[in-house]
Amino acid sequence: MICLEEGQYIAYQLRESISDLEKILGLYDFLRVHQSYLVSVRQIEELTTSGIGSTYELHLKHYSGKIPVSRGRYRELCQYLSKQQIPFL
């Protein structure tokens, strides 16, 4: 799913792998936070625990859903959030 603007989403099937997209979109402030998720760092509001063990979720601006954060990508994400002064656990 791609968020175009506030409240405007499209489902889009891509031919590129998410790894290829990560390389391209990384130049435009996107981070890979999970095996299946790339997010615009400009859209991150906060990082919270999901309440189930030690799993984490991102809350984004203009999106009511929650994006899972893998344990393997949690540290990189926390470093970024700390630099940007975005609230996280």
C-alpha positions as YAML, in Angstrom:
chain: A
units: angstrom
residues:
- id: 1
  name: MET
  ca: [0.00, 0.00, 0.00]
- id: 2
  name: ILE
  ca: [1.26, 3.45, -0.83]
- id: 3
  name: CYS
  ca: [0.11, 6.57, 0.99]
- id: 4
  name: LEU
  ca: [-0.06, 9.42, -1.50]
- id: 5
  name: GLU
  ca: [-1.49, 12.18, 0.65]
- id: 6
  name: GLU
  ca: [-3.41, 12.51, 3.86]
- id: 7
  name: GLY
  ca: [-6.10, 9.84, 3.78]
- id: 8
  name: GLN
  ca: [-5.34, 8.80, 0.19]
- id: 9
  name: TYR
  ca: [-3.95, 5.29, -0.33]
- id: 10
  name: ILE
  ca: [-3.48, 2.95, -3.25]
- id: 11
  name: ALA
  ca: [-2.60, -0.72, -3.49]
- id: 12
  name: TYR
  ca: [0.12, -1.24, -6.05]
- id: 13
  name: GLN
  ca: [1.88, -4.36, -7.24]
- id: 14
  name: LEU
  ca: [5.57, -3.77, -7.86]
- id: 15
  name: ARG
  ca: [8.03, -5.67, -9.98]
- id: 16
  name: GLU
  ca: [11.00, -4.56, -7.92]
- id: 17
  name: SER
  ca: [11.93, -6.36, -4.74]
- id: 18
  name: ILE
  ca: [11.58, -4.49, -1.48]
- id: 19
  name: SER
  ca: [15.38, -4.59, -1.21]
- id: 20
  name: ASP
  ca: [15.66, -2.75, -4.52]
- id: 21
  name: LEU
  ca: [13.07, -0.20, -3.38]
- id: 22
  name: GLU
  ca: [14.95, 0.22, -0.11]
- id: 23
  name: LYS
  ca: [18.09, 1.23, -2.03]
- id: 24
  name: ILE
  ca: [16.19, 3.72, -4.20]
- id: 25
  name: LEU
  ca: [13.88, 5.18, -1.55]
- id: 26
  name: GLY
  ca: [16.63, 5.33, 1.06]
- id: 27
  name: LEU
  ca: [17.87, 8.37, -0.85]
- id: 28
  name: TYR
  ca: [14.52, 10.03, -0.05]
- id: 29
  name: ASP
  ca: [14.42, 9.40, 3.71]
- id: 30
  name: PHE
  ca: [12.67, 6.03, 3.74]
- id: 31
  name: LEU
  ca: [13.66, 3.36, 6.25]
- id: 32
  name: ARG
  ca: [12.97, -0.34, 6.16]
- id: 33
  name: VAL
  ca: [11.42, -1.24, 9.50]
- id: 34
  name: HIS
  ca: [10.25, -4.77, 8.77]
- id: 35
  name: GLN
  ca: [10.62, -7.46, 6.14]
- id: 36
  name: SER
  ca: [7.59, -6.06, 4.28]
- id: 37
  name: TYR
  ca: [7.56, -2.38, 5.25]
- id: 38
  name: LEU
  ca: [9.35, 0.77, 4.11]
- id: 39
  name: VAL
  ca: [8.21, 4.02, 5.71]
- id: 40
  name: SER
  ca: [8.88, 7.67, 5.08]
- id: 41
  name: VAL
  ca: [10.70, 8.94, 8.14]
- id: 42
  name: ARG
  ca: [8.88, 12.24, 7.72]
- id: 43
  name: GLN
  ca: [5.63, 10.44, 8.53]
- id: 44
  name: ILE
  ca: [6.72, 8.81, 11.80]
- id: 45
  name: GLU
  ca: [4.90, 10.10, 14.87]
- id: 46
  name: GLU
  ca: [6.05, 7.63, 17.52]
- id: 47
  name: LEU
  ca: [7.30, 4.15, 18.29]
- id: 48
  name: THR
  ca: [5.51, 2.09, 20.93]
- id: 49
  name: THR
  ca: [5.41, -1.47, 22.23]
- id: 50
  name: SER
  ca: [2.53, -3.57, 21.01]
- id: 51
  name: GLY
  ca: [1.87, -5.01, 24.44]
- id: 52
  name: ILE
  ca: [2.76, -8.51, 23.25]
- id: 53
  name: GLY
  ca: [6.21, -9.41, 24.53]
- id: 54
  name: SER
  ca: [8.93, -7.20, 23.12]
- id: 55
  name: THR
  ca: [7.38, -6.28, 19.80]
- id: 56
  name: TYR
  ca: [7.20, -2.71, 18.53]
- id: 57
  name: GLU
  ca: [4.89, -0.67, 16.32]
- id: 58
  name: LEU
  ca: [5.19, 2.61, 14.46]
- id: 59
  name: HIS
  ca: [2.42, 5.17, 14.42]
- id: 60
  name: LEU
  ca: [2.43, 7.36, 11.34]
- id: 61
  name: LYS
  ca: [0.89, 10.72, 10.57]
- id: 62
  name: HIS
  ca: [-2.25, 10.44, 8.44]
- id: 63
  name: TYR
  ca: [-2.49, 6.65, 8.85]
- id: 64
  name: SER
  ca: [-4.58, 5.04, 11.57]
- id: 65
  name: GLY
  ca: [-2.99, 1.60, 11.21]
- id: 66
  name: LYS
  ca: [0.12, 0.42, 13.02]
- id: 67
  name: ILE
  ca: [3.31, -0.68, 11.26]
- id: 68
  name: PRO
  ca: [5.24, -3.55, 12.85]
- id: 69
  name: VAL
  ca: [8.94, -3.04, 13.56]
- id: 70
  name: SER
  ca: [11.16, -6.11, 13.48]
- id: 71
  name: ARG
  ca: [13.55, -6.76, 16.34]
- id: 72
  name: GLY
  ca: [16.44, -6.73, 13.88]
- id: 73
  name: ARG
  ca: [15.63, -3.22, 12.64]
- id: 74
  name: TYR
  ca: [14.62, -1.76, 16.00]
- id: 75
  name: ARG
  ca: [18.09, -0.48, 16.96]
- id: 76
  name: GLU
  ca: [18.66, 1.36, 13.66]
- id: 77
  name: LEU
  ca: [15.21, 2.91, 13.93]
- id: 78
  name: CYS
  ca: [15.81, 4.05, 17.53]
- id: 79
  name: GLN
  ca: [19.09, 5.70, 16.51]
- id: 80
  name: TYR
  ca: [17.30, 7.60, 13.77]
- id: 81
  name: LEU
  ca: [14.39, 8.62, 16.01]
- id: 82
  name: SER
  ca: [16.77, 9.84, 18.69]
- id: 83
  name: LYS
  ca: [18.57, 12.09, 16.20]
- id: 84
  name: GLN
  ca: [15.24, 13.47, 14.97]
- id: 85
  name: GLN
  ca: [13.80, 13.89, 18.50]
- id: 86
  name: ILE
  ca: [10.80, 11.69, 17.74]
- id: 87
  name: PRO
  ca: [9.30, 10.01, 20.84]
- id: 88
  name: PHE
  ca: [10.07, 6.33, 21.34]
- id: 89
  name: LEU
  ca: [10.52, 3.86, 24.19]
...
